[in-house]
Amino acid sequence: MGGHSHWATTKRHKQAQDAKRGKLFTRVIRELTIAARQGGDPDHNPRLRLAIVKAKDANMPGDTLKKAIQRGTGELPGVHYEEFTLEAYGPGGTALLLEITSDNRNRTVAEIRSLLTKNGGNMAEAGAVSWQFQKKGLIVVEQGKVEEDRLLSLALEAGAEDVKISEKTFEVITAPHDFEAVKKVLSDEKIDTSLAEVTFVPQNSIRLQEKAAEQMLKLMEILDDHDDIQKVHANFDIPDEIMEKVVAAG
């Protein structure tokens, strides 16, 4: 899953651009609103607590944040978003799991089906690919930011399940309920993370070579740009040298 995590971290370079286009705010506002349905007190709502952290990381104005939460709790009127997942196949037989929030399910499904068909992918039946993913906490630390032994010791002691070492990063894997505790320990120790989220981690990966890698990254960009897609999870693995070449060419 090195390529997948690498993709996730390269997305951070797009965030300033995304914020300008309003896409980042759109996603975070939807997440705040949906999370707040389970209660507006972040102390008793872990999902809302994480959404507020994302909002602050995105420099969202306090008033915007507050109104998004109030729409979720029903204190303010707002659009009703439905949450669902879609499953698909991408170039090279890769598995895709898409987390969606939409106010019009039929429209969204039709749009995503069209995007997949035009870019080397296709929709899958429910259950066809979801079994290949497990919900986990994922914290990515770039090599050079911390000594390997220190990270292993801190992460595992804090409750992490595993630490995977790839060419350029350490990937700390946790159970979803241990994510916040492990993240806090690394934060308290002033260890910079390039990615920290509860996500769906693939149990196996498909290694892509240049042509399929190029198609895959183009599809990921297109899906990532769709307002109704909150997150895209995939099981591709692209060697770092090919990833860098394709990203540079794009």
N, C-alpha and C positions, 0 to 999 in steps of 0.2 A: 504493500500500500504506500510505498515511498512516493510514487508518482502522484497518488491522490492527495497526500498531505502536502506535497510540493505545490500542487495546483492550489490547494486551499491557502497556502501562504502567498503565492503570487497574486491571488485576488486582492490582497491588502494594498498592492500598488494601485489598484483601480479605485480605492475607496474615496479618494479626494474627488476624482472625476464622478463617481457614483453620487456623492453628496451634492455636487453641482446639479446633476440631473434630477435630484430628488429621490433617486431610487433607494438609497440607503435609508433615508428618513421614512419613506413609504413602508419599507419592510419592518423597520423597528416600531413604527406606530401601530402597524397591524399586530405585531407580536405583543406589544404592551396591551392593546385592547383585548386580544384573545386571552392573554394570561390573566388580566384583571377580572375576567368572568369568574375565576375561581376564588375571588376575594381581592380587595384593594389594598390589603396590608402586606407589604413585602416581607415583614418579619415572619408571617405565617404562610407565605406563598413563594416557594423557591423559584418557580418559573418567572413570576413577576420580578423577583429580586434580580435574576439574571438579565431580564429584559431592560430593567432600569440601568444596569451596568453598561449594557450595549448602547443605550440611549445617551448616557453620559460620555462614553468613548467616542460617540459620533458627534459630540458637542451639540446635542439637541437642546433648544431653549427649554427652561423649566416649565413655562406655560404650556408648550406643545406636549411635553411629557405628561403633565397633570391632566390635560384634556383627553389625551389618549386613554389614560387609566379610567377617567370618569365615564368615557363612552363604554368601556368594558363593564363597569359596575352598574351602568344604567342611570347614572346621575346626569348624564348628557345624552341627547339622542345621537344616533350614529348608524352607519352601515353595518348590517349583520354579515360577518365573514364566516364561511364554512371552512373547516380544516379537513383535508384528506390527503392521501398519498396516491401517486401514480407510479406504475412500474413500467420499465421500458428496456429495450436493448439498444446499445450504441455500436459504433464501428468496432470491428474485430470481435463481435460477440460479447462486448462488455455489458455488465448489468448496471442499470440506473434506477435509483429510488428518488423520487421527487416529492418534496414536502410542499403542499399547496395551501394557500389561503385565497379564497375567491368569494365574490358576492354573486357569481353566476357560474355555477359548476359546468353547465353544458358548453357555454362559450369558451371557458378556460380549457376544457378537455379537447375541444375541437382545435383551438389554436396550438396547443402543445402537440397534438397528433400531427398537425401540418408541419410544424417546425422539425419534428423528428424525421418525418418522411422525406423532407427536402434536404436533410443533412446526415444521411447515412444511418438513421436509426428507425425504430418502430415501437409502437406501444406493445406491452405484454399484458397477459391476463393477470388478474389479482392473485398474488401468491407465487407467481412464476419466478420472481427474482428476490423478493423481500427476505426469503429464508437465508439468503447469502450475506445478510447484514445483521449486526448486533448493535443495540444502543449502548454507547459507551461515552465516558468522558475522554476527551483527547486534548492534550496539552503539548504543543510543539515548541521545543527550545533549540535554537541554532547552536551548532557545535562552535566552541570557542567562547560561548557565554558563561559556561560553567564546566568544571571538571566532571568527567564521566562518573567517577566513583562517588563524588559528593551528591550529584543529582540522583544516582541510583539509591544511595543511602536515604536521602531526604524523602524522595518520592515513595519508596517502598515502605518506609517507616510511617508515612502519613496515610497509607492505605491504598496506594496504587497497585494495580494488578500486574503491570508489566512495564518495562521501558525498552522500546525497540530503537536500535541504532541504525540509521541509514547513512548515506554518504555525507550528508551535510547537516543532519538534524538528529535530535533525540525526540522520540515520541512517547510521551507518558500516557498510558492507558489506565483508566479507572472505571469502576462501576459507576453508573449515573449518580447514585446517592453519596458517593465518596468524592465526587468531582470538586465541589466547593472547598472541602477540607484540604485536599491536595493542592489546589490552586492557591489557597491562602498561605500554606506553608512556603511554597515557592516565592510568592509575592513578599512575604515577611522576610525571606532570605535575600530579597533584592535580585532574584533571578528573572531576567527578561524573557517573556514568552512571545513567540510570533503568532501563535494561535492558541486559543483556549475556549472550548465549547463542548457541549453535550451533543453528540452527533451519532450517525450510524456508521460503524466501522465494518468494512468488508472482511469476511472470514477467509477469502482467497482473492487472488488478483490475477488479471490477465495482462501480460507484458505486451506492449504495443511498439511496433517499429515505426519508422519515420512517417510513411503515408497515413497509416491508421492513426498515429499519434496526432498528426496535423488535423485530421478530420475530427478526432475526439475533442481536441482543445477548442476547435472552432464551434463544435456543438455545445460544449460546456459554456463558452462565452455567450452564445445565443440564448441558451436556457437561463443562464445567470442574469441576463438582461430582462427577462420577462417579469413584469411587476407581480404576477400572482405566484411565482415560484419563490418560496422562502429559502429553500436549500436544495442543492443537487448533491446526491451521494453516488459515487461510482466506484467500481472495483478495478479500474485500469492502473497499470504501473508503467511509467515511462522512465527509462534511464535518464539520469540528470543531464547527460551531454545532449541527448535528443530533445529533452524538455527545453533546455537553454537555447538550442538552435531554432526550435519552432517558435518559442516565445519572442526571440530576437527578430525573427523573420516577420512575425505578426505585428 
